[in-house]
Amino acid sequence: MSLTPVQLAIHGSAGRMGQRLVALANEDPGLHVAAAVDAADPASARLEGRYGAVIDFTLPEGFRAAADFCEASGSPLVVGTTGLTDADQARIDGLAGAIPVLQATNFSLVVNVLNHLAAQAVTLLGDGYDLEILEAHHRYKADAPSGTALTLARVVADAAGRDFDSCVKLERHGDHVPRQASDITVQTLRIGDHAGEHTLFLAAPGERMELKHVSTSRDSYAAGALRAAAWLSDKPAGRYTMKDVLGL
């Protein structure tokens, strides 16, 4: 007996991520794209009824519309939209009391395993290792550093027992800027058509460890978001992360 495919709504289907979500979902017999909505096009399809999951990759205004719909319909919500305000985050907290919500700055399965391994490495090595992060993306990326790099920095800071706001530095320049022992510095490159790269350096005199993720296609992010949506579709109300999806 075949299982019923999870009925998905892709909110932001005309975007680069949205297009890949639709394409990959159409190749998966366990998923069905019941609605593909271009949030910026009033003439496109609308969200109607209830879905197994709504995946939102739009802009903050689009997220707010998707949140309203999911709250009213009871549809689980996967949030991939970035640039959300503190009020938006509070909205997600509120939604989680009524529906299952999963938010991530990066849906790549490898990136989320990298975060897990980074925390373990920092804990095992202890103090005495310099912690630095280097991220690279294509020349058209608007925000810097990436949300993925900032998430990695927060993971590392928490594992090291350091305060994120006081220890994480987003630049280093000047005639006299010696490294402080507690620094966790995030450096940014914007180069060509680079799909994305994040490297954590853990270094001491005589040796260093590098934990790196290199993206060659947006498909890794789309595949992770689809896996998250399928996982979320039958969960009770609550706020979830990719760590829950991966069982970390």
Secondary structure, 3 states (H helix, E strand, C coil): CCCCCEEEEEECCCCHHHHHHHHHHHCCCCEEEEEEECCCCCCCCCCCCCCCEEEECCCHHHHHHHHHHHHHHCCCEEECCCCCCHHHHHHHHHHCCCCEEEECCCCCHHHHHHHHHHHHHHHHHCCCCEEEEEEEECCCCCCCCCHHHHHHHHHHHHHHCCCHHHHEECCCCCCCCCCCCCCEEEEEEECCCCCCEEEEEEEECCEEEEEEEECCCCHHHHHHHHHHHHHHCCCCCEEECHHHHHCC
